[in-house]
Amino acid sequence: MTEYTAQTGGHPPLVSLSPLTNFFNIFVTRMSIASAMISALLLFAGVLIVTWMVLARNIGLQTSWELEASIEIMVIAIFLACPYTLHTNGHVRMEVLEGVLPIRIGNVLSIIAKLIGLFACLYLAWVGWQITVDAYSSGERGLGAWAPLVWPKYASMAFGMALTALQYIVIICQQPFRAHGGSENV
């Protein structure tokens, strides 16, 4: 696999784009990969916390924060993994429908679906930033015994959805330049 193919998530080669567009594509891809790496580390930390909780309970120790911490970590990890999931086609798409439609109609449907996904991500990013600022300024905390601050969880939603929206923009910009028919990444 060439470096470019690795950077485009294994997508077919694209017609030459402007240097600025290429820079944007590579930047967003690298940010998505970095976000996925952080997500993987958080998932690993969540697994360790749950494992510790099970062991602690089996030897008779009291556990209070472990379940809440693992849930918070998992929620953050999910939002941070979204851009990479989109980049690698690891999401639900309309393959069956696109397979029975003519290529042109499939491409139009693909662009429409991507635009809907883009606007949904932009909306969630906007709401995420709003609730992050509100939670941060008010010092809002979770409801459990541990009562963690909730703004980091909300910030992960805002960041993850904003980066997923950027990933959608990369994919939408690449769509018309595909060297062959068919649609990808919906």
C-alpha positions as CSV (number, residue, x, y, z in Angstrom):
1,M,0.0,0.0,0.0
2,T,1.5,3.4,-1.0
3,E,1.7,6.3,1.4
4,Y,-1.1,8.1,-0.5
5,T,-3.4,5.1,-0.4
6,A,-2.7,4.7,3.3
7,Q,-3.6,8.4,3.8
8,T,-6.8,8.1,1.8
9,G,-8.0,5.0,3.7
10,G,-7.5,2.6,0.8
11,H,-9.8,4.6,-1.5
12,P,-9.1,4.6,-5.2
13,P,-6.6,7.0,-6.5
14,L,-7.9,10.5,-7.1
15,V,-7.3,12.9,-10.0
16,S,-4.7,15.5,-9.0
17,L,-6.1,18.1,-6.6
18,S,-4.7,21.5,-5.7
19,P,-1.9,21.5,-3.2
20,L,-4.1,23.3,-0.6
21,T,-6.8,20.6,-1.0
22,N,-4.2,17.8,-0.7
23,F,-2.8,19.5,2.5
24,F,-6.4,19.7,3.9
25,N,-7.0,16.1,3.1
26,I,-3.8,14.9,4.7
27,F,-4.3,17.2,7.7
28,V,-7.8,15.9,8.4
29,T,-6.8,12.3,7.8
30,R,-3.9,12.6,10.2
31,M,-6.1,14.3,12.8
32,S,-8.6,11.4,12.4
33,I,-5.8,8.9,12.9
34,A,-4.5,10.7,16.0
35,S,-8.1,10.9,17.4
36,A,-8.5,7.2,16.8
37,M,-5.2,6.5,18.6
38,I,-6.4,8.5,21.6
39,S,-9.7,6.6,21.5
40,A,-7.9,3.3,21.5
41,L,-5.9,4.3,24.5
42,L,-9.1,5.4,26.3
43,L,-10.8,2.1,25.5
44,F,-7.8,0.2,26.8
45,A,-7.9,2.3,30.0
46,G,-11.7,1.5,30.3
47,V,-11.0,-2.2,30.0
48,L,-8.3,-2.0,32.7
49,I,-10.7,-0.1,35.0
50,V,-13.5,-2.6,34.5
51,T,-11.0,-5.5,35.0
52,W,-9.8,-3.9,38.2
53,M,-13.4,-3.4,39.3
54,V,-14.3,-7.1,38.8
55,L,-11.1,-8.2,40.6
56,A,-11.7,-5.8,43.5
57,R,-15.2,-6.9,44.0
58,N,-14.2,-10.6,44.0
59,I,-11.7,-10.0,46.8
60,G,-14.2,-8.0,48.8
61,L,-13.0,-4.5,48.2
62,Q,-15.5,-1.6,47.8
63,T,-15.8,-0.1,44.3
64,S,-17.4,3.3,43.8
65,W,-15.8,5.2,40.9
66,E,-14.8,2.5,38.5
67,L,-18.1,1.9,36.7
68,E,-18.8,5.7,36.3
69,A,-15.2,6.3,35.1
70,S,-15.3,3.5,32.6
71,I,-18.7,4.8,31.2
72,E,-17.3,8.3,30.9
73,I,-14.1,7.0,29.2
74,M,-16.1,4.9,26.7
75,V,-18.4,7.8,25.7
76,I,-15.4,10.0,25.1
77,A,-13.7,7.2,23.1
78,I,-16.7,6.7,20.9
79,F,-16.9,10.3,19.9
80,L,-13.1,10.5,19.2
81,A,-13.3,7.3,17.0
82,C,-16.0,8.7,14.7
83,P,-13.8,10.5,12.2
84,Y,-11.5,7.6,11.7
85,T,-14.5,5.2,11.4
86,L,-15.9,7.4,8.6
87,H,-12.4,7.6,7.0
88,T,-12.0,3.9,6.8
89,N,-15.6,3.1,5.7
90,G,-16.3,1.4,9.1
91,H,-19.8,2.7,9.3
92,V,-23.2,1.8,8.0
93,R,-23.8,2.7,4.3
94,M,-26.3,2.2,1.6
95,E,-24.4,-0.5,-0.4
96,V,-27.4,-2.6,-1.3
97,L,-29.4,0.4,-2.6
98,E,-26.4,1.8,-4.5
99,G,-25.8,-1.6,-6.0
100,V,-29.1,-1.8,-7.8
101,L,-29.3,1.8,-8.9
102,P,-27.6,3.2,-12.1
103,I,-24.2,4.7,-11.3
104,R,-25.3,8.3,-11.8
105,I,-28.3,7.9,-9.5
106,G,-26.1,6.1,-7.0
107,N,-23.6,8.9,-7.1
108,V,-26.3,11.5,-6.5
109,L,-27.8,9.5,-3.7
110,S,-24.3,9.1,-2.2
111,I,-23.7,12.9,-2.3
112,I,-27.1,13.6,-0.7
113,A,-26.4,11.1,2.1
114,K,-22.9,12.6,2.7
115,L,-24.4,16.1,2.9
116,I,-27.0,14.9,5.4
117,G,-24.2,13.3,7.4
118,L,-22.1,16.5,7.2
119,F,-25.0,18.7,8.4
120,A,-25.9,16.3,11.2
121,C,-22.2,16.3,12.4
122,L,-22.1,20.1,12.1
123,Y,-25.3,20.4,14.2
124,L,-24.0,18.0,16.9
125,A,-20.6,19.8,17.0
126,W,-22.4,23.1,17.5
127,V,-24.6,21.8,20.2
128,G,-21.6,20.0,21.7
129,W,-19.7,23.3,22.0
130,Q,-22.6,25.1,23.5
131,I,-23.2,22.5,26.2
132,T,-19.5,22.2,26.8
133,V,-19.2,25.9,27.5
134,D,-22.3,25.9,29.7
135,A,-21.1,22.8,31.7
136,Y,-17.6,24.3,32.1
137,S,-18.8,27.7,33.3
138,S,-21.3,26.2,35.7
139,G,-19.0,23.4,37.0
140,E,-21.7,20.9,36.2
141,R,-21.0,17.4,37.4
142,G,-22.3,13.9,36.8
143,L,-25.1,12.4,38.9
144,G,-23.3,9.4,40.4
145,A,-21.2,9.0,43.6
146,W,-18.0,9.9,41.8
147,A,-19.7,13.0,40.2
148,P,-17.1,13.8,37.5
149,L,-17.1,17.1,35.6
150,V,-19.2,16.6,32.5
151,W,-17.6,19.2,30.2
152,P,-14.8,16.8,29.0
153,K,-17.4,14.4,27.8
154,Y,-19.3,17.2,26.0
155,A,-16.1,18.5,24.6
156,S,-15.3,15.1,23.1
157,M,-18.7,15.2,21.4
158,A,-18.0,18.6,19.9
159,F,-14.5,17.8,18.8
160,G,-15.4,14.4,17.4
161,M,-18.3,15.6,15.5
162,A,-16.4,18.7,14.2
163,L,-13.6,16.4,13.0
164,T,-16.1,14.0,11.5
165,A,-17.7,16.9,9.6
166,L,-14.3,17.8,8.2
167,Q,-13.8,14.2,7.2
168,Y,-17.2,14.4,5.4
169,I,-15.9,17.5,3.6
170,V,-12.8,15.6,2.5
171,I,-14.9,12.7,1.2
172,I,-17.4,15.0,-0.6
173,C,-14.6,16.9,-2.3
174,Q,-13.0,13.6,-3.4
175,Q,-16.3,12.2,-4.8
176,P,-16.5,14.0,-8.1
177,F,-12.8,13.3,-8.8
178,R,-13.0,9.5,-8.4
179,A,-11.3,7.7,-11.3
180,H,-14.2,5.2,-11.6
181,G,-17.9,5.1,-11.1
182,G,-19.7,4.0,-8.0
183,S,-20.0,5.6,-4.6
184,E,-17.9,5.3,-1.5
185,N,-18.0,6.4,2.1
186,V,-21.7,6.8,2.8
